Amino acid sequence: MEPYRYLEQVSREFDRIRTRQQAETVLDELEFLYDALDPEFQDLCTDLIERLTRRLRELA
């Protein structure tokens, strides 16, 4: 998986994440990628993690 392309993909397709399982899977992948990212991309990753965390609360 190419981390920067994956961030773009998640950003584009965020609204398609509709189940807890989907959100948890993507969240796990983003948390794994975070440390591998250049600092300039960590803000985007952090934003996506926060959005997914909110989505998980909504799906509870």
LUMMITOR-425035 format. One line per 3 residues: their letters; for each residue z negated, y, x of N, C-alpha, C. Coordinates in nm, 2 decimals, padded with zeros to 4 digits, m for minus. Example, Ala and Ser with C-alpha at 12.3 -4.5 7.8 and 13.67 -1.06 7.14 Angstrom:
<voros>
as = m00.78,m00.57,01.32,m00.78,m00.45,01.23,m00.78,m00.33,01.32  m00.71,m00.22,01.28,m00.71,m00.11,01.37,m00.79,00.00,01.29;
</voros>
This chain:
<voros>
mep = 00.00,m00.12,00.08,00.00,00.00,00.00,00.00,00.12,00.09  00.09,00.22,00.06,00.10,00.34,00.14,00.01,00.44,00.07  m00.10,00.49,00.13,m00.20,00.57,00.06,m00.15,00.69,00.00;
yry = m00.06,00.77,00.06,m00.02,00.89,00.01,00.07,00.87,m00.12  00.16,00.77,m00.11,00.24,00.74,m00.22,00.16,00.69,m00.34  00.05,00.62,m00.31,m00.04,00.57,m00.41,m00.11,00.68,m00.48;
leq = m00.15,00.78,m00.41,m00.21,00.90,m00.47,m00.12,00.97,m00.56  00.01,00.99,m00.52,00.11,01.05,m00.60,00.13,00.97,m00.73  00.14,00.83,m00.72,00.16,00.75,m00.83,00.04,00.76,m00.93;
vsr = m00.08,00.76,m00.88,m00.20,00.77,m00.97,m00.19,00.90,m01.04  m00.16,01.01,m00.97,m00.15,01.14,m01.03,m00.05,01.15,m01.14  00.07,01.09,m01.12,00.17,01.09,m01.22,00.14,01.01,m01.34;
efd = 00.08,00.89,m01.32,00.06,00.80,m01.43,m00.09,00.80,m01.48  m00.16,00.90,m01.45,m00.30,00.90,m01.49,m00.32,00.88,m01.64  m00.24,00.94,m01.72,m00.26,00.94,m01.86,m00.23,00.80,m01.92;
rir = m00.17,00.71,m01.84,m00.15,00.57,m01.88,m00.27,00.48,m01.86  m00.37,00.53,m01.79,m00.49,00.45,m01.77,m00.57,00.46,m01.90  m00.58,00.35,m01.98,m00.64,00.36,m02.11,m00.75,00.26,m02.13;
trq = m00.77,00.17,m02.03,m00.88,00.07,m02.05,m00.98,00.08,m01.94  m01.10,00.03,m01.96,m01.20,00.03,m01.85,m01.15,m00.05,m01.73  m01.09,m00.16,m01.76,m01.05,m00.24,m01.65,m00.94,m00.17,m01.56;
qae = m00.85,m00.10,m01.62,m00.75,m00.03,m01.55,m00.82,00.08,m01.47  m00.91,00.16,m01.53,m00.98,00.27,m01.46,m01.06,00.22,m01.35  m01.13,00.11,m01.37,m01.22,00.05,m01.26,m01.13,00.00,m01.14;
tvl = m01.02,m00.06,m01.17,m00.93,m00.11,m01.06,m00.88,00.01,m00.98  m00.83,00.11,m01.05,m00.78,00.23,m00.97,m00.89,00.30,m00.90  m01.01,00.31,m00.96,m01.12,00.37,m00.89,m01.16,00.30,m00.77;
del = m01.17,00.17,m00.78,m01.20,00.09,m00.66,m01.10,00.11,m00.55  m00.97,00.11,m00.58,m00.87,00.13,m00.48,m00.88,00.27,m00.42  m00.90,00.37,m00.50,m00.91,00.51,m00.45,m01.03,00.52,m00.35;
efl = m01.15,00.46,m00.39,m01.26,00.47,m00.31,m01.24,00.40,m00.17  m01.16,00.29,m00.18,m01.13,00.22,m00.05,m01.04,00.30,00.03  m00.94,00.37,m00.03,m00.85,00.45,00.05,m00.91,00.58,00.10;
yda = m01.01,00.63,00.04,m01.06,00.77,00.08,m01.08,00.78,00.23  m01.15,00.69,00.29,m01.18,00.70,00.43,m01.06,00.69,00.52  m00.96,00.63,00.47,m00.83,00.61,00.55,m00.74,00.74,00.54;
ldp = m00.77,00.83,00.45,m00.69,00.94,00.43,m00.72,01.05,00.53  m00.61,01.13,00.56,m00.63,01.25,00.64,m00.71,01.35,00.55  m00.80,01.43,00.62,m00.88,01.52,00.54,m00.80,01.61,00.44;
efq = m00.68,01.64,00.47,m00.60,01.73,00.37,m00.57,01.66,00.24  m00.58,01.53,00.24,m00.55,01.45,00.12,m00.68,01.40,00.05  m00.79,01.42,00.11,m00.92,01.37,00.06,m00.96,01.45,m00.07;
dlc = m00.92,01.58,m00.07,m00.95,01.66,m00.19,m00.88,01.60,m00.31  m00.76,01.57,m00.30,m00.68,01.51,m00.41,m00.74,01.38,m00.45  m00.78,01.30,m00.36,m00.85,01.17,m00.39,m00.98,01.19,m00.46;
tdl = m01.06,01.29,m00.41,m01.18,01.32,m00.48,m01.16,01.37,m00.62  m01.06,01.45,m00.64,m01.03,01.49,m00.78,m01.00,01.37,m00.87  m00.91,01.28,m00.82,m00.88,01.17,m00.90,m01.00,01.08,m00.93;
ier = m01.08,01.06,m00.83,m01.21,00.98,m00.85,m01.29,01.04,m00.96  m01.31,01.18,m00.95,m01.39,01.25,m01.05,m01.33,01.23,m01.19  m01.20,01.24,m01.20,m01.13,01.23,m01.33,m01.14,01.09,m01.38;
ltr = m01.13,00.99,m01.29,m01.15,00.85,m01.34,m01.29,00.82,m01.38  m01.38,00.88,m01.31,m01.52,00.86,m01.35,m01.55,00.92,m01.49  m01.49,01.03,m01.52,m01.50,01.09,m01.66,m01.43,01.00,m01.76;
rlr = m01.32,00.95,m01.72,m01.24,00.86,m01.81,m01.32,00.73,m01.84  m01.39,00.68,m01.74,m01.48,00.56,m01.76,m01.59,00.60,m01.86  m01.65,00.71,m01.85,m01.75,00.75,m01.95,m01.70,00.76,m02.09;
ela = m01.57,00.82,m02.10,m01.51,00.83,m02.23,m01.48,00.69,m02.29  m01.45,00.59,m02.21,m01.41,00.46,m02.25,m01.53,00.37,m02.28  m01.65,00.42,m02.25,m01.77,00.34,m02.27,m01.80,00.32,m02.41;
</voros>
